[in-house]
Amino acid sequence: MKFNTKLIHGGISQDKATGAVTVPIYQTSTYAQKELAGTPEYEYSRTGNPTRKAVEDLIRDLENGTAGFAFASGSAAIHTVFTLFSAGDHIIVGNDVYGGTFRLINTVLTRLGLTFTTVDTRNITEVKEAIKENTKAIYLETPTNPLMRITDIKKVSQVAKENDLLTIVDNTFATPYIQRPLDLGADIVVHSASKYLGGHSDLIAGLVVVNKPELASQIGYLQNAIGGILGPQDSWLLQRGIKTLAVRMDAHQCNAAEIYQFLKEDQRVTKIYYPGDETSADFTVVKNQMDGFGGMLSFELEKGLSVKHFIESLQLITLAESLGSVESLVEVPAIMTHGSIPEAIRLKNGISNELIRLSVGIEQAEDLLADLKQGLDAATK
Ligand SMILES: *Cc1c(COP(=O)(O)O)cnc(C)c1O
């Protein structure tokens, strides 16, 4: 089955009991058991629920994995994956990961005895040099947020395999429509499904997909033991959102490409971070591992222009955190999503105070371009 067909028919796309063409919402906590001490398929909804199973099997099929798992948020999914490890274990982490992941690592997981080294995962030498005797995994995002840095998943996975480490990839920005990390050698994929997979700014959810039965039983055990599961209503909403992923991503990508061209031609925009930038050093890796450039881009205004005036004059593009939805969103990482990172570290990582991040929606491109143009004019005044 091709990817776009899997979006519609992957996982469990029909109800066996009634033939309903959409999966029902099984709003139940428990299930009648036929015999004492039997082995029923479902016994309690933390452990398993058919609506949740439908979305879990769907993401498994889309990422070409062994099993999928749905959680109450991307953060809950990431936390559960990190509980594969024990006090004393060491994990290598990309230096440009999602702020919430950074917070989870630094203020929660280190307290529980895990240790971390952050590296630029684009640099294989740096990755290799960070490996210690107690290293268990490499955790990375690509493209990163907000600078769209691209890591070669194949290369990192190779180093991981040689050293008996797991490779864990946060695939939120690309989605399996554009990039399938398990096919490139990674062992575990995590998602904030609150973004492109849900796709409509109406849901918080997380997903995990693994590439082998042993990991599937471990994550299944932890999901049940920790209990941060996705409820049946949200599981239903998520599988509904995923069905249109291909058409939405096509529209996001077309609009983002047009906006990139527009910004590139405007002298008031000094820097643009976009996976489709052919002049970027990361572009060869983009061509090799991604099927498109996605719908995210960041840019900087010329010094002296007012970021505040630009943002506040936008009429259509909404000032908000989050990304990956049908409506275009804009934010200033230094003040918003990355505000909790100490300024010195933030600036060192390339996130300036003038940086603006755009999650390009699927509105008509000319309306978005007109909005950006009047925003730039307002910033110039
Ligand atoms: C939003 C996000 C997360 C966290 O997901 P939540 O659903 O908000 O908990 C993790 N990783 C990335 C890349 C994200 O954008």
The ligand as an SDF file (V2000), in Angstrom:
LIG
                    3D

 15 15  0  0  0  0  0  0  0  0999 V2000
    5.4070   20.5180   20.6960 C   0  0  0  0  0  0  0  0  0  0  0  0
    6.5880   19.6490   20.6130 C   0  0  0  0  0  0  0  0  0  0  0  0
    6.8490   18.6650   21.5830 C   0  0  0  0  0  0  0  0  0  0  0  0
    5.9870   18.4970   22.8260 C   0  0  0  0  0  0  0  0  0  0  0  0
    4.7270   18.0300   22.5070 O   0  0  0  0  0  0  0  0  0  0  0  0
    3.3970   18.3750   23.3480 P   0  0  0  0  0  0  0  0  0  0  0  0
    2.3410   17.6650   22.5950 O   0  0  0  0  0  0  0  0  0  0  0  0
    3.2450   19.8700   23.3620 O   0  0  0  0  0  0  0  0  0  0  0  0
    3.6040   17.8440   24.7340 O   0  0  0  0  0  0  0  0  0  0  0  0
    7.9390   17.8440   21.3880 C   0  0  0  0  0  0  0  0  0  0  0  0
    8.7570   17.9840   20.3360 N   0  0  0  0  0  0  0  0  0  0  0  0
    8.5480   18.9270   19.3920 C   0  0  0  0  0  0  0  0  0  0  0  0
    9.4880   19.0160   18.2330 C   0  0  0  0  0  0  0  0  0  0  0  0
    7.4700   19.7900   19.4940 C   0  0  0  0  0  0  0  0  0  0  0  0
    7.2870   20.7250   18.5620 O   0  0  0  0  0  0  0  0  0  0  0  0
  1  2  1  0
  2  3  1  0
  2 14  2  0
  3  4  1  0
  3 10  2  0
  4  5  1  0
  5  6  1  0
  6  7  2  0
  6  8  1  0
  6  9  1  0
 10 11  1  0
 11 12  2  0
 12 13  1  0
 12 14  1  0
 14 15  1  0
M  END
$$$$
